Amino acid sequence: MTETRLSFKEMCAKFDVTPRTLRYYEYIELLAPEKEGRARFYGPREVARMKLILRGRRFGFSLEEIRQWLLIYGKKGERPQLQAWLDLADRQLGELDKQRAELDTTIADLRALRETAVEELNRLPDP
């Protein structure tokens, strides 16, 4: 691996993504590697963008949301990009809080049902 540029294969290995995923991110214009013939090389900008893409996916953002957010920087600058990020983050935090509450309810229901089953099992005569 070189310090300044990663090959296609190195990029896949560094971020543990499939070649198909990396090609798709290029196709939807999330990444724009340098091309030399058929070879692709990823510089520091593309590596940083890939980190943001994967982090955004982990947080539950759609690829289109991530793409639009990345476009803001080039068109409008850092301040609008940060404001857009805050808006996305606030919306996603609300969604994640809602999902956590639903999950907490589901876990509580399952625990209660399990306890009921244990009580029923203890009431039954031994075989």
The first five atom37 places (N, CA, C, CB, O) and aatype in JSON, in Angstrom:
{
  "aatype": [12, 16, 6, 16, 1, 10, 15, 13, 11, 6, 12, 4, 0, 11, 13, 3, 19, 16, 14, 1, 16, 10, 1, 18, 18, 6, 18, 9, 6, 10, 10, 0, 14, 6, 11, 6, 7, 1, 0, 1, 13, 18, 7, 14, 1, 6, 19, 0, 1, 12, 11, 10, 9, 10, 1, 7, 1, 1, 13, 7, 13, 15, 10, 6, 6, 9, 1, 5, 17, 10, 10, 9, 18, 7, 11, 11, 7, 6, 1, 14, 5, 10, 5, 0, 17, 10, 3, 10, 0, 3, 1, 5, 10, 7, 6, 10, 3, 11, 5, 1, 0, 6, 10, 3, 16, 16, 9, 0, 3, 10, 1, 0, 10, 1, 6, 16, 0, 19, 6, 6, 10, 2, 1, 10, 14, 3, 14],
  "atom_mask": [
    [1, 1, 1, 1, 1],
    [1, 1, 1, 1, 1],
    [1, 1, 1, 1, 1],
    [1, 1, 1, 1, 1],
    [1, 1, 1, 1, 1],
    [1, 1, 1, 1, 1],
    [1, 1, 1, 1, 1],
    [1, 1, 1, 1, 1],
    [1, 1, 1, 1, 1],
    [1, 1, 1, 1, 1],
    [1, 1, 1, 1, 1],
    [1, 1, 1, 1, 1],
    [1, 1, 1, 1, 1],
    [1, 1, 1, 1, 1],
    [1, 1, 1, 1, 1],
    [1, 1, 1, 1, 1],
    [1, 1, 1, 1, 1],
    [1, 1, 1, 1, 1],
    [1, 1, 1, 1, 1],
    [1, 1, 1, 1, 1],
    [1, 1, 1, 1, 1],
    [1, 1, 1, 1, 1],
    [1, 1, 1, 1, 1],
    [1, 1, 1, 1, 1],
    [1, 1, 1, 1, 1],
    [1, 1, 1, 1, 1],
    [1, 1, 1, 1, 1],
    [1, 1, 1, 1, 1],
    [1, 1, 1, 1, 1],
    [1, 1, 1, 1, 1],
    [1, 1, 1, 1, 1],
    [1, 1, 1, 1, 1],
    [1, 1, 1, 1, 1],
    [1, 1, 1, 1, 1],
    [1, 1, 1, 1, 1],
    [1, 1, 1, 1, 1],
    [1, 1, 1, 0, 1],
    [1, 1, 1, 1, 1],
    [1, 1, 1, 1, 1],
    [1, 1, 1, 1, 1],
    [1, 1, 1, 1, 1],
    [1, 1, 1, 1, 1],
    [1, 1, 1, 0, 1],
    [1, 1, 1, 1, 1],
    [1, 1, 1, 1, 1],
    [1, 1, 1, 1, 1],
    [1, 1, 1, 1, 1],
    [1, 1, 1, 1, 1],
    [1, 1, 1, 1, 1],
    [1, 1, 1, 1, 1],
    [1, 1, 1, 1, 1],
    [1, 1, 1, 1, 1],
    [1, 1, 1, 1, 1],
    [1, 1, 1, 1, 1],
    [1, 1, 1, 1, 1],
    [1, 1, 1, 0, 1],
    [1, 1, 1, 1, 1],
    [1, 1, 1, 1, 1],
    [1, 1, 1, 1, 1],
    [1, 1, 1, 0, 1],
    [1, 1, 1, 1, 1],
    [1, 1, 1, 1, 1],
    [1, 1, 1, 1, 1],
    [1, 1, 1, 1, 1],
    [1, 1, 1, 1, 1],
    [1, 1, 1, 1, 1],
    [1, 1, 1, 1, 1],
    [1, 1, 1, 1, 1],
    [1, 1, 1, 1, 1],
    [1, 1, 1, 1, 1],
    [1, 1, 1, 1, 1],
    [1, 1, 1, 1, 1],
    [1, 1, 1, 1, 1],
    [1, 1, 1, 0, 1],
    [1, 1, 1, 1, 1],
    [1, 1, 1, 1, 1],
    [1, 1, 1, 0, 1],
    [1, 1, 1, 1, 1],
    [1, 1, 1, 1, 1],
    [1, 1, 1, 1, 1],
    [1, 1, 1, 1, 1],
    [1, 1, 1, 1, 1],
    [1, 1, 1, 1, 1],
    [1, 1, 1, 1, 1],
    [1, 1, 1, 1, 1],
    [1, 1, 1, 1, 1],
    [1, 1, 1, 1, 1],
    [1, 1, 1, 1, 1],
    [1, 1, 1, 1, 1],
    [1, 1, 1, 1, 1],
    [1, 1, 1, 1, 1],
    [1, 1, 1, 1, 1],
    [1, 1, 1, 1, 1],
    [1, 1, 1, 0, 1],
    [1, 1, 1, 1, 1],
    [1, 1, 1, 1, 1],
    [1, 1, 1, 1, 1],
    [1, 1, 1, 1, 1],
    [1, 1, 1, 1, 1],
    [1, 1, 1, 1, 1],
    [1, 1, 1, 1, 1],
    [1, 1, 1, 1, 1],
    [1, 1, 1, 1, 1],
    [1, 1, 1, 1, 1],
    [1, 1, 1, 1, 1],
    [1, 1, 1, 1, 1],
    [1, 1, 1, 1, 1],
    [1, 1, 1, 1, 1],
    [1, 1, 1, 1, 1],
    [1, 1, 1, 1, 1],
    [1, 1, 1, 1, 1],
    [1, 1, 1, 1, 1],
    [1, 1, 1, 1, 1],
    [1, 1, 1, 1, 1],
    [1, 1, 1, 1, 1],
    [1, 1, 1, 1, 1],
    [1, 1, 1, 1, 1],
    [1, 1, 1, 1, 1],
    [1, 1, 1, 1, 1],
    [1, 1, 1, 1, 1],
    [1, 1, 1, 1, 1],
    [1, 1, 1, 1, 1],
    [1, 1, 1, 1, 1],
    [1, 1, 1, 1, 1],
    [1, 1, 1, 1, 1],
    [1, 1, 1, 1, 1],
    [1, 1, 1, 1, 1]
  ],
  "atom_positions": [
    [[0.84, -1.18, 0.0], [0.0, 0.0, 0.0], [0.89, 1.25, 0.0], [-0.95, -0.01, 1.22], [1.85, 1.34, 0.75]],
    [[0.54, 2.19, -0.84], [1.3, 3.44, -0.85], [0.71, 4.39, 0.16], [1.3, 4.08, -2.26], [-0.42, 4.21, 0.61]],
    [[1.48, 5.41, 0.54], [1.03, 6.37, 1.53], [-0.06, 7.28, 0.99], [2.2, 7.2, 2.02], [-1.0, 7.63, 1.71]],
    [[0.07, 7.67, -0.28], [-0.84, 8.69, -0.79], [-2.03, 8.13, -1.55], [-0.1, 9.63, -1.67], [-3.09, 8.74, -1.58]],
    [[-1.85, 6.97, -2.18], [-2.93, 6.41, -2.98], [-3.12, 4.92, -2.7], [-2.66, 6.63, -4.47], [-2.15, 4.19, -2.48]],
    [[-4.36, 4.51, -2.72], [-4.68, 3.09, -2.56], [-5.21, 2.56, -3.88], [-5.72, 2.88, -1.42], [-5.93, 3.25, -4.61]],
    [[-4.85, 1.33, -4.18], [-5.42, 0.67, -5.36], [-6.86, 0.25, -5.03], [-4.56, -0.56, -5.8], [-7.3, 0.34, -3.89]],
    [[-7.57, -0.2, -6.04], [-8.94, -0.68, -5.86], [-8.96, -1.8, -4.82], [-9.55, -1.17, -7.21], [-9.77, -1.79, -3.9]],
    [[-8.06, -2.75, -4.97], [-7.99, -3.9, -4.06], [-7.64, -3.45, -2.64], [-6.96, -4.92, -4.56], [-8.23, -3.93, -1.68]],
    [[-6.7, -2.53, -2.51], [-6.31, -2.02, -1.19], [-7.46, -1.27, -0.53], [-5.1, -1.1, -1.31], [-7.66, -1.37, 0.68]],
    [[-8.22, -0.52, -1.33], [-9.36, 0.22, -0.79], [-10.41, -0.76, -0.25], [-9.98, 1.14, -1.87], [-10.96, -0.55, 0.83]],
    [[-10.69, -1.81, -1.01], [-11.64, -2.82, -0.55], [-11.17, -3.44, 0.77], [-11.84, -3.92, -1.62], [-11.96, -3.62, 1.7]],
    [[-9.89, -3.78, 0.83], [-9.35, -4.41, 2.04], [-9.35, -3.45, 3.23], [-7.91, -4.92, 1.78], [-9.72, -3.83, 4.34]],
    [[-8.95, -2.21, 3.0], [-8.88, -1.23, 4.1], [-10.24, -1.03, 4.76], [-8.35, 0.11, 3.58], [-10.33, -0.89, 5.98]],
    [[-11.3, -1.01, 3.96], [-12.63, -0.71, 4.49], [-13.52, -1.95, 4.59], [-13.3, 0.33, 3.64], [-14.7, -1.85, 4.95]],
    [[-12.96, -3.11, 4.28], [-13.7, -4.37, 4.36], [-15.02, -4.29, 3.59], [-13.97, -4.73, 5.83], [-16.08, -4.62, 4.12]],
    [[-14.93, -3.84, 2.35], [-16.1, -3.78, 1.48], [-15.83, -4.65, 0.25], [-16.43, -2.31, 1.07], [-14.67, -4.91, -0.1]],
    [[-16.88, -5.07, -0.4], [-16.73, -5.88, -1.6], [-16.41, -4.98, -2.79], [-18.01, -6.7, -1.87], [-16.72, -3.78, -2.78]],
    [[-15.8, -5.55, -3.81], [-15.57, -4.77, -5.04], [-16.88, -4.22, -5.6], [-14.88, -5.64, -6.09], [-16.92, -3.1, -6.11]],
    [[-17.93, -4.99, -5.51], [-19.24, -4.54, -6.0], [-19.69, -3.27, -5.27], [-20.29, -5.65, -5.83], [-20.19, -2.34, -5.89]],
    [[-19.52, -3.25, -3.95], [-19.89, -2.07, -3.15], [-19.08, -0.85, -3.58], [-19.69, -2.34, -1.64], [-19.63, 0.23, -3.77]],
    [[-17.79, -1.04, -3.72], [-16.91, 0.08, -4.1], [-17.28, 0.6, -5.49], [-15.43, -0.36, -4.06], [-17.33, 1.82, -5.7]],
    [[-17.54, -0.29, -6.43], [-17.95, 0.13, -7.77], [-19.29, 0.87, -7.71], [-18.05, -1.09, -8.73], [-19.49, 1.86, -8.42]],
    [[-20.21, 0.39, -6.88], [-21.5, 1.05, -6.76], [-21.36, 2.46, -6.19], [-22.44, 0.22, -5.88], [-22.01, 3.38, -6.68]],
    [[-20.52, 2.63, -5.19], [-20.29, 3.96, -4.63], [-19.73, 4.91, -5.68], [-19.35, 3.89, -3.42], [-20.02, 6.1, -5.67]],
    [[-18.92, 4.38, -6.57], [-18.42, 5.2, -7.69], [-19.56, 5.51, -8.66], [-17.27, 4.47, -8.42], [-19.69, 6.65, -9.12]],
    [[-20.36, 4.52, -8.97], [-21.45, 4.68, -9.92], [-22.43, 5.76, -9.48], [-22.19, 3.35, -10.11], [-22.92, 6.54, -10.3]],
    [[-22.73, 5.81, -8.17], [-23.68, 6.82, -7.68], [-22.97, 8.1, -7.26], [-24.48, 6.27, -6.49], [-23.55, 8.97, -6.62]],
    [[-21.71, 8.2, -7.62], [-20.91, 9.41, -7.46], [-20.63, 9.8, -6.02], [-21.59, 10.55, -8.14], [-20.53, 10.98, -5.69]],
    [[-20.51, 8.81, -5.17], [-20.05, 9.07, -3.81], [-18.52, 9.15, -3.8], [-20.55, 7.97, -2.83], [-17.93, 9.88, -3.0]],
    [[-17.9, 8.4, -4.68], [-16.45, 8.37, -4.79], [-16.05, 8.66, -6.23], [-15.88, 7.01, -4.33], [-16.77, 8.32, -7.17]],
    [[-14.9, 9.28, -6.4], [-14.38, 9.58, -7.74], [-12.87, 9.31, -7.75], [-14.69, 11.06, -8.15], [-12.08, 10.24, -7.61]],
    [[-12.49, 8.05, -7.92], [-11.06, 7.73, -7.9], [-10.34, 8.27, -9.14], [-10.87, 6.23, -7.8], [-10.95, 8.55, -10.17]],
    [[-9.03, 8.39, -9.0], [-8.21, 8.71, -10.17], [-8.15, 7.44, -11.02], [-6.76, 9.21, -9.76], [-8.08, 6.34, -10.48]],
    [[-8.16, 7.61, -12.33], [-8.11, 6.44, -13.21], [-6.88, 6.54, -14.1], [-9.39, 6.32, -14.07], [-6.59, 7.58, -14.69]],
    [[-6.17, 5.43, -14.16], [-5.03, 5.3, -15.05], [-5.27, 4.04, -15.86], [-3.65, 5.24, -14.27], [-5.04, 2.93, -15.39]],
    [[-5.74, 4.23, -17.08], [-6.17, 3.07, -17.87], [-7.37, 2.45, -17.19], [0.0, 0.0, 0.0], [-8.38, 3.13, -16.95]],
    [[-7.27, 1.17, -16.89], [-8.38, 0.5, -16.21], [-8.2, 0.5, -14.69], [-8.5, -0.94, -16.71], [-9.1, 0.12, -13.95]],
    [[-7.03, 0.93, -14.23], [-6.74, 0.94, -12.79], [-7.37, 2.16, -12.12], [-5.21, 0.92, -12.53], [-7.46, 3.24, -12.71]],
    [[-7.79, 1.96, -10.88], [-8.36, 3.06, -10.08], [-7.47, 3.25, -8.86], [-9.84, 2.76, -9.65], [-6.97, 2.29, -8.27]],
    [[-7.29, 4.52, -8.5], [-6.49, 4.85, -7.32], [-7.25, 5.85, -6.46], [-5.1, 5.41, -7.72], [-7.87, 6.78, -6.97]],
    [[-7.19, 5.63, -5.17], [-7.94, 6.43, -4.21], [-6.97, 7.22, -3.34], [-8.85, 5.53, -3.33], [-6.12, 6.65, -2.65]],
    [[-7.1, 8.53, -3.4], [-6.25, 9.41, -2.61], [-6.88, 9.72, -1.26], [0.0, 0.0, 0.0], [-7.91, 9.16, -0.91]],
    [[-6.24, 10.61, -0.51], [-6.73, 10.96, 0.84], [-8.17, 11.47, 0.84], [-5.84, 12.02, 1.45], [-8.92, 11.19, 1.78]],
    [[-8.58, 12.22, -0.19], [-9.96, 12.73, -0.26], [-10.95, 11.58, -0.33], [-10.14, 13.66, -1.47], [-11.97, 11.59, 0.37]],
    [[-10.66, 10.59, -1.17], [-11.59, 9.47, -1.33], [-11.6, 8.58, -0.09], [-11.21, 8.64, -2.56], [-12.64, 8.03, 0.28]],
    [[-10.46, 8.45, 0.55], [-10.39, 7.67, 1.8], [-11.24, 8.36, 2.87], [-8.91, 7.52, 2.28], [-11.99, 7.7, 3.59]],
    [[-11.12, 9.67, 2.97], [-11.92, 10.42, 3.95], [-13.4, 10.3, 3.64], [-11.5, 11.9, 3.98], [-14.22, 10.11, 4.54]],
    [[-13.76, 10.4, 2.36], [-15.16, 10.27, 1.97], [-15.69, 8.88, 2.3], [-15.34, 10.56, 0.47], [-16.83, 8.73, 2.74]],
    [[-14.87, 7.86, 2.07], [-15.29, 6.49, 2.37], [-15.55, 6.33, 3.86], [-14.23, 5.48, 1.89], [-16.51, 5.66, 4.25]],
    [[-14.72, 6.93, 4.7], [-14.95, 6.88, 6.14], [-16.29, 7.52, 6.48], [-13.8, 7.59, 6.9], [-17.05, 6.99, 7.29]],
    [[-16.58, 8.66, 5.87], [-17.86, 9.35, 6.13], [-19.04, 8.51, 5.62], [-17.87, 10.73, 5.45], [-20.08, 8.43, 6.29]],
    [[-18.88, 7.9, 4.47], [-19.96, 7.07, 3.9], [-20.27, 5.91, 4.84], [-19.56, 6.52, 2.5], [-21.43, 5.67, 5.18]],
    [[-19.24, 5.2, 5.26], [-19.47, 4.03, 6.12], [-20.01, 4.43, 7.49], [-18.18, 3.24, 6.29], [-20.84, 3.73, 8.07]],
    [[-19.53, 5.54, 8.0], [-20.06, 6.03, 9.28], [-21.53, 6.42, 9.12], [-19.23, 7.25, 9.79], [-22.36, 6.09, 9.97]],
    [[-21.85, 7.11, 8.04], [-23.23, 7.49, 7.78], [-24.14, 6.27, 7.65], [0.0, 0.0, 0.0], [-25.26, 6.28, 8.17]],
    [[-23.66, 5.24, 6.97], [-24.45, 4.0, 6.85], [-24.67, 3.37, 8.21], [-23.76, 3.0, 5.91], [-25.77, 2.9, 8.52]],
    [[-23.62, 3.37, 9.03], [-23.74, 2.8, 10.38], [-24.78, 3.54, 11.2], [-22.39, 2.84, 11.09], [-25.49, 2.93, 12.0]],
    [[-24.88, 4.85, 10.99], [-25.86, 5.65, 11.72], [-27.26, 5.54, 11.14], [-25.43, 7.1, 11.72], [-28.22, 6.05, 11.72]],
    [[-27.4, 4.87, 9.99], [-28.71, 4.64, 9.41], [-29.12, 5.61, 8.32], [0.0, 0.0, 0.0], [-30.28, 5.63, 7.93]],
    [[-28.19, 6.42, 7.82], [-28.52, 7.34, 6.74], [-28.54, 6.59, 5.41], [-27.5, 8.5, 6.69], [-27.78, 5.64, 5.21]],
    [[-29.4, 7.02, 4.52], [-29.45, 6.42, 3.19], [-28.25, 6.9, 2.37], [-30.79, 6.76, 2.46], [-27.66, 7.94, 2.67]],
    [[-27.91, 6.15, 1.35], [-26.81, 6.57, 0.47], [-27.13, 7.9, -0.2], [-26.53, 5.5, -0.59], [-26.24, 8.73, -0.41]],
    [[-28.39, 8.12, -0.55], [-28.78, 9.39, -1.18], [-28.6, 10.55, -0.21], [-30.23, 9.33, -1.68], [-28.14, 11.62, -0.6]],
    [[-28.97, 10.36, 1.06], [-28.76, 11.41, 2.06], [-27.27, 11.73, 2.19], [-29.34, 10.98, 3.43], [-26.88, 12.89, 2.27]],
    [[-26.45, 10.69, 2.22], [-25.01, 10.88, 2.33], [-24.48, 11.61, 1.09], [-24.29, 9.52, 2.52], [-23.67, 12.52, 1.21]],
    [[-24.94, 11.2, -0.07], [-24.5, 11.83, -1.32], [-24.86, 13.31, -1.34], [-25.12, 11.12, -2.53], [-24.03, 14.15, -1.68]],
    [[-26.1, 13.63, -0.98], [-26.53, 15.02, -0.96], [-25.73, 15.83, 0.05], [-28.03, 15.11, -0.63], [-25.36, 16.97, -0.22]],
    [[-25.45, 15.24, 1.2], [-24.69, 15.92, 2.23], [-23.27, 16.21, 1.75], [-24.66, 15.08, 3.52], [-22.74, 17.3, 1.98]],
    [[-22.65, 15.23, 1.09], [-21.3, 15.43, 0.58], [-21.27, 16.49, -0.52], [-20.72, 14.12, 0.05], [-20.28, 17.22, -0.65]],
    [[-22.33, 16.57, -1.32], [-22.4, 17.57, -2.39], [-22.47, 19.0, -1.85], [-23.61, 17.3, -3.27], [-21.96, 19.93, -2.48]],
    [[-23.08, 19.17, -0.7], [-23.25, 20.51, -0.13], [-21.9, 21.2, 0.06], [-23.98, 20.44, 1.22], [-21.77, 22.4, -0.21]],
    [[-20.9, 20.47, 0.52], [-19.6, 21.08, 0.78], [-19.03, 21.71, -0.48], [-18.62, 20.04, 1.33], [-18.55, 22.85, -0.44]],
    [[-19.08, 20.98, -1.59], [-18.53, 21.51, -2.85], [-19.32, 22.68, -3.4], [0.0, 0.0, 0.0], [-18.75, 23.55, -4.06]],
    [[-20.63, 22.71, -3.15], [-21.47, 23.76, -3.72], [-21.63, 24.97, -2.81], [-22.82, 23.2, -4.03], [-21.67, 26.11, -3.28]],
    [[-21.73, 24.74, -1.5], [-22.09, 25.83, -0.59], [-21.07, 26.07, 0.51], [-23.41, 25.55, 0.03], [-21.09, 27.14, 1.13]],
    [[-20.19, 25.13, 0.79], [-19.18, 25.33, 1.8], [-19.44, 24.58, 3.1], [0.0, 0.0, 0.0], [-20.38, 23.8, 3.21]],
    [[-18.57, 24.83, 4.05], [-18.57, 24.07, 5.29], [-19.75, 24.38, 6.21], [-17.3, 24.32, 6.02], [-20.33, 23.47, 6.79]],
    [[-20.12, 25.66, 6.36], [-21.2, 26.03, 7.28], [-22.53, 25.36, 6.88], [-21.37, 27.55, 7.31], [-23.16, 24.74, 7.73]],
    [[-22.97, 25.48, 5.63], [-24.22, 24.8, 5.25], [-24.13, 23.28, 5.38], [-24.58, 25.17, 3.81], [-25.11, 22.61, 5.71]],
    [[-22.93, 22.75, 5.12], [-22.77, 21.3, 5.25], [-22.94, 20.88, 6.71], [-21.39, 20.85, 4.72], [-23.6, 19.88, 7.0]],
    [[-22.35, 21.63, 7.61], [-22.49, 21.31, 9.04], [-23.93, 21.46, 9.51], [-21.57, 22.21, 9.87], [-24.41, 20.66, 10.32]],
    [[-24.64, 22.48, 9.01], [-26.04, 22.65, 9.39], [-26.88, 21.49, 8.86], [-26.58, 23.99, 8.85], [-27.75, 20.98, 9.57]],
    [[-26.61, 21.08, 7.64], [-27.32, 19.92, 7.08], [-27.04, 18.67, 7.91], [-26.92, 19.7, 5.6], [-27.93, 17.86, 8.15]],
    [[-25.78, 18.53, 8.33], [-25.41, 17.38, 9.16], [-26.19, 17.39, 10.47], [-23.9, 17.39, 9.44], [-26.69, 16.35, 10.9]],
    [[-26.28, 18.54, 11.1], [-27.03, 18.64, 12.36], [-28.49, 18.27, 12.15], [-26.92, 20.07, 12.93], [-29.08, 17.58, 12.98]],
    [[-29.08, 18.73, 11.06], [-30.48, 18.39, 10.77], [-30.65, 16.89, 10.59], [-30.96, 19.14, 9.51], [-31.58, 16.29, 11.13]],
    [[-29.75, 16.27, 9.82], [-29.81, 14.82, 9.6], [-29.61, 14.07, 10.92], [-28.74, 14.38, 8.57], [-30.32, 13.12, 11.22]],
    [[-28.62, 14.52, 11.7], [-28.32, 13.86, 12.97], [-29.5, 13.95, 13.93], [-27.06, 14.47, 13.6], [-29.84, 12.96, 14.59]],
    [[-30.12, 15.12, 14.03], [-31.27, 15.27, 14.92], [-32.41, 14.35, 14.51], [-31.75, 16.73, 14.92], [-33.04, 13.71, 15.35]],
    [[-32.67, 14.29, 13.2], [-33.74, 13.41, 12.73], [-33.42, 11.95, 13.03], [-33.96, 13.61, 11.22], [-34.28, 11.2, 13.48]],
    [[-32.17, 11.55, 12.77], [-31.8, 10.15, 12.98], [-31.76, 9.8, 14.46], [-30.44, 9.87, 12.34], [-32.13, 8.68, 14.83]],
    [[-31.33, 10.72, 15.3], [-31.36, 10.46, 16.74], [-32.78, 10.21, 17.23], [-30.73, 11.64, 17.51], [-33.02, 9.34, 18.07]],
    [[-33.73, 10.97, 16.7], [-35.13, 10.75, 17.05], [-35.59, 9.36, 16.62], [0.0, 0.0, 0.0], [-36.29, 8.68, 17.37]],
    [[-35.21, 8.95, 15.43], [-35.57, 7.61, 14.94], [-34.94, 6.53, 15.8], [-35.13, 7.44, 13.47], [-35.61, 5.56, 16.16]],
    [[-33.67, 6.69, 16.12], [-32.97, 5.68, 16.93], [-33.56, 5.6, 18.33], [-31.47, 5.99, 17.0], [-33.67, 4.51, 18.89]],
    [[-33.93, 6.75, 18.91], [-34.59, 6.74, 20.22], [-35.91, 5.99, 20.16], [-34.82, 8.19, 20.72], [-36.24, 5.22, 21.06]],
    [[-36.65, 6.21, 19.09], [-37.93, 5.51, 18.9], [-37.7, 4.0, 18.77], [-38.66, 6.05, 17.65], [-38.42, 3.2, 19.38]],
    [[-36.7, 3.62, 17.99], [-36.39, 2.19, 17.82], [-35.95, 1.57, 19.14], [-35.3, 2.0, 16.77], [-36.32, 0.43, 19.45]],
    [[-35.15, 2.32, 19.92], [-34.69, 1.8, 21.21], [-35.89, 1.58, 22.14], [-33.67, 2.76, 21.86], [-35.95, 0.57, 22.83]],
    [[-36.83, 2.52, 22.16], [-38.01, 2.38, 23.02], [-38.82, 1.15, 22.6], [-38.88, 3.67, 22.94], [-39.3, 0.4, 23.45]],
    [[-38.97, 0.96, 21.29], [-39.7, -0.21, 20.8], [-38.97, -1.5, 21.18], [-39.88, -0.14, 19.28], [-39.6, -2.49, 21.56]],
    [[-37.65, -1.47, 21.07], [-36.86, -2.64, 21.43], [-36.94, -2.92, 22.92], [-35.39, -2.44, 21.01], [-37.06, -4.08, 23.33]],
    [[-36.88, -1.88, 23.75], [-37.01, -2.05, 25.2], [-38.36, -2.67, 25.54], [-36.85, -0.7, 25.92], [-38.44, -3.54, 26.41]],
    [[-39.43, -2.24, 24.89], [-40.76, -2.79, 25.12], [-40.81, -4.26, 24.72], [-41.83, -1.99, 24.35], [-41.36, -5.09, 25.44]],
    [[-40.23, -4.57, 23.56], [-40.22, -5.95, 23.07], [-39.44, -6.85, 24.02], [-39.6, -6.02, 21.67], [-39.88, -7.96, 24.31]],
    [[-38.3, -6.38, 24.51], [-37.5, -7.17, 25.46], [-38.28, -7.4, 26.75], [-36.16, -6.45, 25.76], [-38.29, -8.51, 27.28]],
    [[-38.92, -6.37, 27.26], [-39.71, -6.51, 28.49], [-40.85, -7.5, 28.29], [-40.28, -5.14, 28.93], [-41.11, -8.33, 29.16]],
    [[-41.52, -7.42, 27.15], [-42.61, -8.37, 26.86], [-42.09, -9.8, 26.79], [-43.32, -8.0, 25.54], [-42.71, -10.72, 27.33]],
    [[-40.97, -9.98, 26.13], [-40.4, -11.33, 26.0], [-39.97, -11.88, 27.35], [-39.21, -11.32, 25.03], [-40.18, -13.05, 27.64]],
    [[-39.36, -11.03, 28.18], [-38.96, -11.47, 29.52], [-40.18, -11.88, 30.35], [-38.18, -10.34, 30.25], [-40.15, -12.9, 31.05]],
    [[-41.24, -11.09, 30.27], [-42.46, -11.41, 31.02], [-43.06, -12.73, 30.54], [-43.49, -10.27, 30.89], [-43.48, -13.55, 31.34]],
    [[-43.09, -12.92, 29.24], [-43.63, -14.16, 28.69], [-42.77, -15.35, 29.08], [-43.74, -14.07, 27.15], [-43.28, -16.44, 29.37]],
    [[-41.46, -15.14, 29.1], [-40.55, -16.21, 29.52], [-40.81, -16.57, 30.98], [-39.09, -15.78, 29.32], [-40.85, -17.75, 31.33]],
    [[-40.99, -15.56, 31.83], [-41.27, -15.81, 33.25], [-42.57, -16.6, 33.42], [-41.36, -14.47, 34.03], [-42.65, -17.51, 34.24]],
    [[-43.57, -16.24, 32.65], [-44.84, -16.96, 32.7], [-44.63, -18.42, 32.32], [-45.88, -16.3, 31.76], [-45.19, -19.32, 32.95]],
    [[-43.82, -18.65, 31.28], [-43.54, -20.02, 30.85], [-42.79, -20.79, 31.94], [-42.72, -20.02, 29.55], [-43.07, -21.97, 32.16]],
    [[-41.85, -20.16, 32.62], [-41.11, -20.81, 33.71], [-42.08, -21.18, 34.83], [-39.98, -19.88, 34.25], [-42.02, -22.29, 35.36]],
    [[-42.98, -20.25, 35.19], [-43.96, -20.53, 36.24], [-44.87, -21.69, 35.85], [-44.81, -19.28, 36.53], [-45.14, -22.57, 36.68]],
    [[-45.33, -21.71, 34.61], [-46.18, -22.8, 34.12], [-45.43, -24.13, 34.16], [-46.66, -22.5, 32.69], [-45.98, -25.16, 34.56]],
    [[-44.18, -24.09, 33.74], [-43.36, -25.29, 33.73], [-43.17, -25.83, 35.15], [-41.99, -25.0, 33.09], [-43.22, -27.05, 35.37]],
    [[-42.96, -24.93, 36.11], [-42.77, -25.35, 37.49], [-44.04, -25.93, 38.09], [-42.3, -24.19, 38.32], [-43.96, -26.73, 39.02]],
    [[-45.2, -25.55, 37.61], [-46.49, -26.07, 38.11], [-46.8, -27.48, 37.58], [-47.62, -25.13, 37.7], [-47.56, -28.23, 38.19]],
    [[-46.2, -27.81, 36.46], [-46.48, -29.12, 35.85], [-45.77, -30.23, 36.64], [-46.04, -29.15, 34.35], [-44.67, -30.03, 37.16]],
    [[-46.4, -31.39, 36.73], [-45.73, -32.51, 37.42], [-44.51, -32.96, 36.62], [-46.72, -33.71, 37.63], [-44.48, -32.86, 35.4]],
    [[-43.51, -33.46, 37.34], [-42.32, -34.01, 36.69], [-42.72, -35.23, 35.88], [-41.21, -34.37, 37.73], [-43.62, -35.97, 36.29]],
    [[-42.07, -35.46, 34.75], [-42.43, -36.64, 33.91], [-42.04, -37.95, 34.55], [-41.78, -36.54, 32.55], [-42.28, -39.01, 33.98]]
  ]
}
